[in-house]
Amino acid sequence: MRDAEKSALESVQRFVDTVNGAFPDLGSDGPRRKIIDSAFKMTEQLVGTSNQLAEKIVKATRDGLNDVKGTAGSSK
């Protein structure tokens, strides 16, 4: 998990460095700020979607295990 976090932070830093090098600082409403804000919004949505998927997988696994336990218990 720590490697993934480090990799994500390094990726964000490279992205920000690239945007900073390509666009001048024109204040808080400039294109650089809009690009960075959009990228972070997209990242937030991706993480949210990933978390929802993980929750659904855990629930489906739990439900499946409960079904198997219920079936095994009823055959006795």
C-alpha positions in Angstrom: 0.0 0.0 0.0 2.8 2.4 0.9 4.4 1.8 -2.6 1.1 2.7 -4.3 0.8 5.9 -2.2 4.3 6.9 -3.0 3.8 6.2 -6.7 0.6 8.2 -6.7 2.3 11.2 -5.0 5.2 11.1 -7.5 2.8 11.0 -10.4 0.9 14.0 -9.1 4.2 15.9 -8.6 5.3 15.1 -12.2 1.9 16.2 -13.5 2.0 19.5 -11.6 5.6 20.1 -12.7 4.7 19.5 -16.3 1.7 21.8 -16.1 3.8 24.5 -14.3 6.4 24.2 -17.1 3.9 24.5 -19.9 1.7 27.3 -18.6 2.6 30.6 -17.1 1.1 31.6 -13.7 -1.7 33.9 -14.6 -3.3 34.0 -11.2 -6.0 31.9 -9.6 -8.2 31.8 -12.8 -5.5 31.0 -15.3 -5.3 27.9 -17.5 -2.7 26.3 -15.2 -5.0 26.4 -12.2 -8.0 25.1 -14.2 -6.0 22.2 -15.5 -4.7 21.2 -12.1 -8.1 21.6 -10.5 -9.7 19.4 -13.2 -7.0 16.8 -12.8 -7.6 16.6 -9.1 -11.4 16.4 -9.6 -10.9 13.6 -12.0 -8.6 11.8 -9.6 -11.1 12.2 -6.8 -13.8 10.7 -9.0 -11.6 7.8 -9.9 -10.7 7.1 -6.3 -14.4 7.2 -5.4 -15.3 4.8 -8.1 -12.5 2.5 -7.1 -13.7 2.5 -3.5 -17.3 1.8 -4.6 -16.0 -1.1 -6.7 -14.0 -2.5 -3.8 -17.0 -2.2 -1.5 -19.2 -4.1 -4.0 -16.6 -6.8 -4.4 -16.4 -7.2 -0.6 -20.1 -7.3 -0.2 -20.5 -9.9 -3.1 -17.8 -12.0 -1.6 -19.4 -11.8 1.9 -22.8 -12.6 0.5 -21.4 -15.6 -1.5 -19.6 -17.0 1.6 -22.8 -16.6 3.6 -24.7 -18.5 0.9 -22.1 -21.3 0.9 -22.2 -21.5 4.7 -26.0 -21.6 4.7 -26.1 -24.3 2.0 -23.5 -26.4 3.9 -25.4 -26.0 7.1 -28.7 -27.1 5.6 -27.4 -30.3 4.1 -26.6 -31.8 7.6 
